[in-house]
Amino acid sequence: MEKYVYLFSEGDTSMKGLLGGKGADLAEMTNIGLPVPQGMTITTKACLRFYDEGEKIWDSLRDEILQTLKKLEEIAGKKFAGKDDPLLVSVRSGAKISMPGMMDTVLNLGLNDETVVSLANKSNNPRFAYDSYRRFIQMFGDVVLSVDKDLFEDELEAMKERNGLAFDTELTAENLKELVGIFKAIVKDKKGIDFPQDPVEQLMLSVEAVFRSWNNNRAIVYRNLNDIPHDIGTAVNVQVMVFGNMGDDCSTGVAFSRNPATGENKLFGEFLINAQGEDVVAGIRTPQNIDELKNVMPEIYEQFAENCLKLEQHYKEMQDIEFTVENGKLYMLQTRSGKRTAAAALRIAVEMHREGLITKEEALMKMEPERLDQLLHPMFDEEDLKRATELGKGLAASPGAVGGQVYFYAEDAVKAAKEFGQQVVLVRKETSPEDIEGMTVAQGILTSRGGMTSHAAVVARGMGTACVAGCEVLNVYEKEKYFSVGDIVVKEGDFISLDGGTGKVYLGEIKTVSPTVSGDFEVLMGWADEVRTMRVRTNADTPRDAQQAIDFGAEGIGLCRTEHMFFDETRISAVRKMILAKDVAAREAALNEILPMQKEDFKGIFKVMKGLPVTIRLLDPPLHEFLPHTEAEIRELADSMGVDFKTLNERVSGLQEFNPMLGHRGCRLAVTYPEIAVMQTSAIIEAALEVKKEDGYNVVPEIMIPLIGVFEEMTYVKKHIVETADRLIQNSGIQMDYLVGTMIEIPRAALLSDEIAEEADFFSFGTNDLTQMTYGFSRDDANKFIWEYLDKGIFEKDPFTTIDQKGVGKLMDMSVKLGRSTRPDLKIGICGEHGGEPASVEFCHNIGLNYVSCSPFRVPIARLAAARAKIKENM
Amino acid sequence: MEKYVYLFSEGDTSMKGLLGGKGADLAEMTNIGLPVPQGMTITTKACLRFYDEGEKIWDSLRDEILQTLKKLEEIAGKKFAGKDDPLLVSVRSGAKISMPGMMDTVLNLGLNDETVVSLANKSNNPRFAYDSYRRFIQMFGDVVLSVDKDLFEDELEAMKERNGLAFDTELTAENLKELVGIFKAIVKDKKGIDFPQDPVEQLMLSVEAVFRSWNNNRAIVYRNLNDIPHDIGTAVNVQVMVFGNMGDDCSTGVAFSRNPATGENKLFGEFLINAQGEDVVAGIRTPQNIDELKNVMPEIYEQFAENCLKLEQHYKEMQDIEFTVENGKLYMLQTRSGKRTAAAALRIAVEMHREGLITKEEALMKMEPERLDQLLHPMFDEEDLKRATELGKGLAASPGAVGGQVYFYAEDAVKAAKEFGQQVVLVRKETSPEDIEGMTVAQGILTSRGGMTSHAAVVARGMGTACVAGCEVLNVYEKEKYFSVGDIVVKEGDFISLDGGTGKVYLGEIKTVSPTVSGDFEVLMGWADEVRTMRVRTNADTPRDAQQAIDFGAEGIGLCRTEHMFFDETRISAVRKMILAKDVAAREAALNEILPMQKEDFKGIFKVMKGLPVTIRLLDPPLHEFLPHTEAEIRELADSMGVDFKTLNERVSGLQEFNPMLGHRGCRLAVTYPEIAVMQTSAIIEAALEVKKEDGYNVVPEIMIPLIGVFEEMTYVKKHIVETADRLIQNSGIQMDYLVGTMIEIPRAALLSDEIAEEADFFSFGTNDLTQMTYGFSRDDANKFIWEYLDKGIFEKDPFTTIDQKGVGKLMDMSVKLGRSTRPDLKIGICGEHGGEPASVEFCHNIGLNYVSCSPFRVPIARLAAARAKIKENM
């Protein structure tokens, strides 16, 4: 016969499906010998049968509950409806998956007109007894009998008013006793029945009510929202009530087994003598530090500390524990994994391993990679933050809490920072590569348009600068040098603050707290490096970024973009001449001006990287990005180039595109203007040869062709690269290797990776573009509707933040398999923004990538995520 | 022992690999008993061994050639170096795959100082004999001895000059005899040898030279370009020379077995008495109609006609035949399948079946579907065309040869056409949906930007209007109302002509020839319909287009776009109100204004379609396409809406997108504004119900959701459609079915088709967008570099014209298989522009599509292509 009712001592933590989460946890605590108020769990299967039986407790279940109740009475040493010390119980729901607040609870069950008197006597506290009774009637009335709970509340208010009282706590025992009478009258009036006096009847009705609450409206909505099945039912826990407010040998409290702010291995918490759990939270009385318990109840404290240690040892995790002392006896009410700051998480993980409690792998699994971010960036002072005026919320594009004076043009920002030493925040509708210098000097960057992978966001992350992108409530008037949010106007020079970790923007200045990285950080990172098999590289375009990434443990550069270098003031004019050249000869002349500069760029990077691999991507963006847009700028350029305005203007507008993202860029530039690829190859190879000669580093440059979609593009561009590189190497008389590979960022390249791998030494997934093409929306434009997609549950997560494993990931997996089918040793990495996002890093590990590459500040996150992926693989 | 030399009578057409194409064809003609000048073929295997033997004819091959030569002398009744009637031969290359002009040929071999005299006597024409001899020396000198051929040409010129002659033909026998001496002296001078007098030596040297020419430079380049293997070698054909210029009992001519212009089953051709083949082409003498041969050489004519019939019967194909009559004896020199006009091809195919010569299937395989276009559109008069000034060449976007007066704005075009009855050509940089009325009245449409699937191209094909798109040499100044090409300026009102079948644009007016569709067209189409298993639908947005398509045999509408309807003057203001609405209520109010109009649109279409399936796509383009762009227009709209300019302007610019193709469009509109989908569903369902009631047609509307990429988009939008439709149907009391399906045009939708098919009643491939996303370039922007891709051989064909089977096709195939894995009866079609392109139609058949849908004028092409695909499947 199916067993429907379990004593806590009959279950364990593995039985969550049958006993629900709460029931299984209480059973587990019981089993490890902790003093848990005992009870029984009526199973989820009983709940399901309850519905089959027409929402009634059937006879045999009733019998089983009563039999188990008998055992409970024995264990507790109290009796239901007992004259002396009556057994009171709570009745609570508890599904397999926690649904906090969604279903019903009844406390103090077992009280009636007689037992309330016993309780008053036993506790020597009639006020407590009648307060407990009126609460029970109120809860039972609401939950079991469906009496409008406002009726009770109204009477409670009326009672206070009649007696000129402000708080519930001021009500006397007499007031409460009177209220019990009034409450019972309400039940009689509304339901036509006397309030049930038989505790067994109370119990059966309450169990039925909790079973029914599984299908109340809010529970159904909650399950729909959280993808919880509707057919698993809830268990019901009937647990002996204990009271911390029966006298001065009672108390109640909450404690963490370690300090949740710092991670120090020392009990941390608060308690109150003669109080209920809710009093600790309510703030009416000031709780005492848990250390004080040592003085007040030394034995209890020792026992509690021992239990905490036992729980930590059992769960191998810092615990958040609720306890109550009833008449000098300690009860452990609840324990769960404790929430903690990032710093605490780090320290706890490292120390628990040192204490021999957990393995290195378990330590690594305790630290969420994403939380490392908090350790590396400044944060706002919490008190100061509470007083700040929030202007709006955009995308949390690059973490860090910063403030500064607002500037709308890069040149103004540069001037303010360099000439006047101001802290500046660059505010723009969107940034473009022309703004790069202003972005470099800014403390923070704020844009009103663009997504997580817009120019502003990508560059800011690369530089480790705080950035909030796509803050659409801002109306930015760049020319007029102000922005507005509703009625608030912020002008050039005004101070604002922004938190790139939350996306929030504030008016004025807010104090910040600097990050402090402890030695534990390096220790944990060291363990991560021991464990992981996937390499971590960085996306860096400058020696400065490269050095930053090296300091964070990067093992190479996975993406060195070459276009930012083109915007430098000293070379943009040569770049423009190159773009606007009428023929190959003129274009080559302009390229020859750029060549020595590009070579110096690469030398700088090769020197910092000291022989670590460096992947350099050939020019990617559409050429019109390098050209001026306004008539005045075009006139100026025409003058400086000595051509007439009309011709130049036609040429400039001829380069405009309908959809720049889908236009003439990437390897398409190299196909139409192979001279550019040749110049860049020359710069890379010459730089590598010179660094090899000058510094002796074994540089093996990796030349990466962007946006390949067609095999013949690959062969065409590669031919130009190889001819150039081989000639230069041969002429140098130095022996040097180099690789030629491709981005995989066009769906077609993923589909035909077998073919493409025949010509590619390596693949690097450009998941920004691959996501755009696979979904058919651009990251910048999607920003307008992606919120609604997230709101309506169409997207669980923003696919530009975490890889869409089902769609984009399917293409990636296909590409890896196809690529290695023709070139088994194909080196494959990822250099899209996803390379530093933990779930994506795990996915990359799982499909067999050799490395991920991410912005310098995300390198530690990627290292940890890669280690955790490896650990999970072995689990 | 390997046989290396075959008499023509020993081979047949199946031996092309061994004998080469020409050798096998000559053998085949010999075998069916035609009077072919006999000869021998030295095999391709001999060629390969020739290279193994160090580029020498080895002894046993020499022996085999000599033995076969003996047989040839017997057959020809002439002897090499014969005194009386010497045997002369030609030596020609002939590979398996024809490589016209790439390898070498020697004619008149066998002539020497003695045989030239015999020939002069025999032909009674010394001039002919010496001319033949000097040609032989010249060719042999060039091909075999590598003497610079200019040396011979220079002497020829000098001889004419000395004698005051203008043409070669004016040279006398004496002149030519002298030239022979000079030519031999050149050989002696340059090579230090006497010109070889032994015909056998001449032959061996010539065979070696032809073998060597297999690996000359131009042959290698040609094979590289045409993907012909380098290791198959060439055969050498040694054939008896016949001469049509030895007297008045000689003649030469060319004829088609049927009329290549009309297809009439009657010999068609020309001949010349006493002439060489080249004389017929050269135009110095006017050839006579082949009918005349009946009078001049009645027996020869009869024999020739009989041979032609025999060849047609043998090849089951209209033949293009060369013949020569030498001294009263007919020789058939060459036969091949004859080129013909589209009209002729159609008539020949139909009549050949009627004559019992071929099956219906064979008839269908004779008609290239693409050629049907020529039968349905006017063409330019050829003579008139020769005199026209070509302005430039763009994309052949929609066929038809037309002319008219130039207008740059739709409204000007409408005025000119309606008020002044002008023929107009609308010229714009690019068209947009606002131009629709101007496009409707225009004879032709010309744009300077945009690709084969730009707005102009798509709409023009839909309407059957001629269109040249993306003619980039044009500088269009719309505001100034003129365009320029180099120095030529064309102003509003000037006349131009354009051919949408070739993409060419001309200055001024050119006469056109109207198409005449014969009854044969319907007959062949009928056969196609009997054979094909794939359905053919049309893309049509109006009752007019729908009727046009029905007339062309469409079996339903595969794509009815709903956005063009939104641009109608009477409703654009309601549409704009809807777009700019501040809240759902205001949006619904505006939609309620549009609803009755949309309903009428659909009723019109349902009535024309009389119960045939109609697939209606919900609103697809980004909303900003419906808004005004200039400040003046925005001010006007602001006034008419009673809002202030600034607010409206901000709203309009807020809707602008970086990449409209990748923006807020398709089902993304329905997700953010479900009201729009609800309104459109109401219009569709109400229209269907009313037509069902009024006309009794069994309308089963197919509602198609565009741009699905995520399963949850599908469920979300479908829910709104189904709720709306079910409510309306239930309220109507009428029983009606409807389908809800999706476009597959986003790569992710293809990748996850199994999931999406669970919610979709049908799929329709939107291969325009699918191609864009899979390649990662937009059709409009790709136009800038796609030419270079075609030039450089990176693309074989424009993927927007014919489906990229390897990449895009792989996704389609995957989608079909995945979709039917969860819904085996899933109906799948295609409604992209590719649906009317024969190779794409064949691909669609092969991957198991149920139908293709294309613009009305391409329906016949698709019907024929579908039939041919089915036939090929069974071959």
Interface residues (C-beta under 8 A of the other chain):
Chain A: N475 E650 E657 F658 N659 P660 M661 L662 G663 H664 R668 V671 T672 L707 G709 V710 E712 E713 Y716 E745 I746 P747 R748 L751 L752 D769 Q772 M773 T774 Y775 G776 F777 S778 D780 D781 A782 K784 F785 E788 Y789 K792 G793 I794 F795 D804 K806 G807 V808 K810 L811
Chain B: N475 E650 E657 F658 N659 P660 M661 L662 G663 H664 R668 V671 T672 L707 G709 V710 E712 E713 Y716 E745 I746 P747 R748 L751 L752 D769 Q772 M773 T774 Y775 G776 F777 S778 D780 D781 A782 K784 F785 E788 Y789 K792 G793 I794 F795 D804 K806 G807 V808 K810 L811
